[in-house]
Amino acid sequence: MITLKLKQAKKTSEQVDSGTRRLSIRDKLLVKEVQEMEENMPGTCEAIFTDPSCLHQFYLTVSPDSGFWQGGRFKFVVSVPEEYNIVPPKVSCQTRLYHPNITELGEVCLSLLRQNSYDSLGWAPTRKLKDVVWGLNSLFTDLLNFDDPLNVEAAELYARDKESFKAKVRDFVQLYAKR
């Protein structure tokens, strides 16, 4: 019995010394989820992994083909924490834009990214990366929400003067997000 424990301890220390380590639960999930995400990617989105061995950090580019932001390219950083899938990924927008659910600083308001949500639309362990991608893509179309804005100024301008809102969105696309 003592010999078995010594062998196991030696094997464990050799693994640490040789640089091999066990994959975390997050990393095991991501191997499957990244493949599924790429197979189900909307045509307006592209995932970019700067380091193919680092699946927990990637860029997502959304290029809407209709709506107010058509003609723009919007880059998001998606960081998947070690506690994934219990906690949602962290997402920020790297492209400056005028949007009621995304601040000019890149904060994103999307219910499925909320750990604690008042409705049943918040994060749950059953959600996957593909849901995050589709949710971000939908912020430029059907999930656009003027009733619960993060950028209150944008929502108020839309309520007051839709043409001025459209013009400001177009200006931001031209200045910061042109394809």
Secondary structure, DSSP 8 states (H G I E B T S, - for coil): -HHHHHHHHHHHHHHHHTT-----HHHHHHHHHHHHHHHT--TTEEEE-SSTT-TTEEEEEE--SSSTTTTB-EEEEEE--TTTTTS--EEEE-S---BTTB-TT-BB--GGG-SS-SSTTS--TT--HHHHHHHHHHTTTTT--SSS-SSHHHHHHHHH-HHHHHHHHHHHIIIIIB-
